[in-house]
Amino acid sequence: MEVERTPSRPDRGVAAVMPSHGDVPSPELVAGVLEHVGTLLIVDDGSDRTTAARLDAIATTDGVELVRLPRRRGKGSAVRAGVEHLLARRFPPRAVLLIDADGQHPPAAIPLFLAAGRAADVVVGDRFGNLGAMPLQRRVANLATQRLFQLVTGCAVRDTQNGMRLLRGRALESLPPGGYEAETRHLRRVLRDGLTVAWAPVPALYGDERSSFRAWRDGARVLWAVVRPAAPASPSPGRSPLPEPSRSARRWRSAFRGTRATAPPEPQARTAAP
């Protein structure tokens, strides 16, 4: 599966957060992201000195910023720190794109996320149309996690483990800390809270890059994030707690109203954030 690259202007109302622990994004990846968004914020999650120095060099690029965590806290915590940094601005972005530094997430797919994000609170990359390109072990694990997630939540979902995502609105307020399991916990939260989730097709890219995912330890944490009892919602300051949904509402939600984006719709007039 290939994603066609189409010329576009950067959307200044969208920022990208790129967590990094030992990964240095290529110049092509950085340039590709900046073709579509106003800012690329790299979060250095306690990398070694050599990696840190290389990230410092990349941060001199126009449109690139760097946030450094003093020690490794995990991918979820790095993403949360990056989003909080962006939301603390005088003019925060209206949406945040999450993209990895190792090259597995293609910048050419970003327009699909932006298009789907016009009607959805969360857009998740969907590699399930390209399952044959996944290593067998990853394919089995991802399919098993998807089926278990559906069984636990009652929601029809696609690729629950893809970290390429677009978040906006209330979805930016509920990011949990932690490692790779934070992505699963966040998806459960937004579905529980009734937010709209859409899916954007992306290719399954697996090369020779080094992954910081630790199969047994991180895999067990992801599994626990799927099956653990859901914690009660924690309202943001100034926000009233969400009421418990009725039985009919829960049945309706389980039918799931997220859509799978296939191509960007015709451009629509909208007011972008400053």
N, C-alpha and C positions, 0 to 999 in steps of 0.2 A: 504494500500500500504506500502510495506516495502522496504528499500534500503539495498541491500546486502553489507556487509562489506568485502572488499578485501584488503589483505596486500599490502602496497605500501611504497615507500620511500618518505620522505618529499621533495617537490619541493622547493629548496632554492631560486628560482627565483620568488616565489609567497609569498606575505605576507597577513595576515588576519587583518581586522579592525573590532573590536567589540565595538559598542557604548553601554554605560551603564548609566542608570539613575535609581538608586535604585535596579538594578539587579546585582546579584553576580553569575557568571558562576560556574557551578559545576566542581569539579576536572575531572570528566569524559568528560565533554564538552571541557575543556581546553586540555586534553590529546588527545581527538579525533581530534581536529583541528590541533594540532602539529604533528599528524601522517602524515599530507598531505602537510603542508606549512612550510616555514622556520622560520617565525616570527608571533606571535600573538600580535597585538597592541590593548590594551584595552583603550578606551577613556572614562574617567569618566566625564559625562556630569552634573556636579554640584550636585553629590549625597550627601546625608547626611553623618555625620561624621562616623557613624557606618559602612555604606556601603563603604565609602572611606577607612577605616582601613582594611576591608576585601579585598578590591581590592589591597591595598598595599601588603598584605600578598601573594596574588596570583602572583603579579609582581615579587616576588623573585624566581619564577619557571624559569628554563632555557628555553629560547625561548620566554618568555613573557615580554612585555614592557608596560608601563603605561603613558598615557598623561592625565593630569587633567585640565579641564576647571573650572574657578573659580565660575561660575554660570551656571545654566541650559540655554542652547541655542537652544535645539531641536535636534532631531535625525540627520537631514540632516546636520546641522552645526557641530555636533560631528563627523560624517563620513568625512566631508570635512576636518576638522582639522587633523584627523588621516591620511588621504591620503596625505595631504600637508606635514605632518611630515615625512612620508615615502619617498616622492619624493624629499625631501631636502637632503637625504643622498647622500654620495659620490657615492654609488652604489645602486640606487633605484631599487625596484622590477619591473619586467616587467609586473606583473599583481597583482591586489589586490582583495581578496575575502572579501565580506561584510557578516557578520554573527551576529545574535542577541545573547545576553547574557542569554536570558530566557529559552533556550532549545527547542524552536520551530523549529530551523533549524538543521537538522541532519548532523553531520560531515561525516557520512558514504556516503553522497551524493556528497561530494567534488570532488571525481574523475570524476564524470559526468561533473561537471563545468569545471574542468581542461581540459578534453577531448574536450568539445564543444568550449572552449576558444582558441583552436589552430586555429580555422577558423573564430571566431566571436570576435567583439570588446566588446560586452556585452552579458553575459549569465544571464538569470533571472530564478529563481526557479518557477516551474509550479505545483501548487496544484490542477489544474482542473481535473486531472485524479483521484482525491481522494475527490471529492466534497461532497460525502456522509458523510465524517468524519468532515466536517465543521459544526459549529453551524448554525442554519437556518438563523439567522440575518446576520452573516458574509457571508454566501453563497450568499444570495440575494444581499448584498451590493457589493461584489466582482464581481458578474456577471453583475450587473447594471453598475458598473464603467468600466468594460471591454467593454461592448457594447457602452457606451457613448464615451470612449476613441477612439474606432474604428470609430465612427461616426464623431468625431471632427478631427481626424488626417488622416483618409482614409487608415490607416494601419491595417492589420490583426494582432492581438496580442493575447497573452494568458493571463497569470496571471500578471496583471499590478501592483498589490499591494504587491507582495512578496519581502521582503527586502533581501533575500539571493541572492547575485549577484556576478558575477565576472566581473571586469573591466580591460581593458588594453588599451594602446595607447592613442588616443585622447579622449576616454571616461573618462579618469582620469583627463582631463583638464577642464571639463565643469560641475563639481559638484556644484549645487546651495546650498546656506545656507537655513536654515529653520527647520521645524519639519518633520512630516511624509509626508507632501505633497511634500517635496524635491525629493522623489523617483519618483513621477509622473512627476514632472517638468524635471528631468534628463532624463527619458525615452523619453519624447517628444522631448527634445533637440537632443538626439543621433539619433532618427529617422529622424528628420528634417535635420540633417547634413549628412544623408546618411550612417551612420555607421551600421554595421551588428549586428543584435540581434538574439540570439539563446535562446532556452528554455530547461531547464533541469528538468525532473520530480522529485518532492519531495513529501513526504507525508504531509498531513494536520494534524499538531500536536496541539492539544488544551487540556491543562490540567488545573490544579488549580492555575497556576502561575498568579501573579499580572501583569496586563498590564498597561503601562503608557499611552496607547492610550485613549484619551478622546473623546468618541463617537461623541458628537455633535460638539465640537469645532474643533477637528482634522478632523472629517469627512467632515465638511464644507470646510476646507482648501484644502483637497484632491479634493473635487468636483470642487472648483474654479481653482485648478491647471490643471484640465482636460479641462475646458471650456474657461479659460482665453485666450485672444489673445496671440499668440506666440511672445515673444520679439525677436528683431533682434539678430543674433549671435554676441557674443563678442569674437573676436579673441584673442588668447593668445599672449603675447609679442613676437614680431618677426614673427608672422604668419599673412599672408594676409587674409582678410575677404573672406569667401566662396562666390562664385558667386551664384546668384539666380538660382535655377534649372529651366530648360525649362519645358514646359507643358508636353512634352513626357516623360521627366525624372520623373516628378511628378506622371504621370500615372503609369510608371514602378515601382516607389518606393512604390506606394500604393498597388501593388501586393505583396509586402513584401517578401524578400528573406531570412528571418531568418529561421533556422531549429530547430527542437525539438530533443534534444539529448536523446537517449534511452539507450545507453550503450557505454562505452569508446571504441574507435577504437583501432586497434593494435598500439603499441608504435611506435612513429616516432622519427627519429633522429632530434635533435634540439639543438641549442646552448642556454644554460641557462645563465641568468645574473649572475654576480659574487655573 
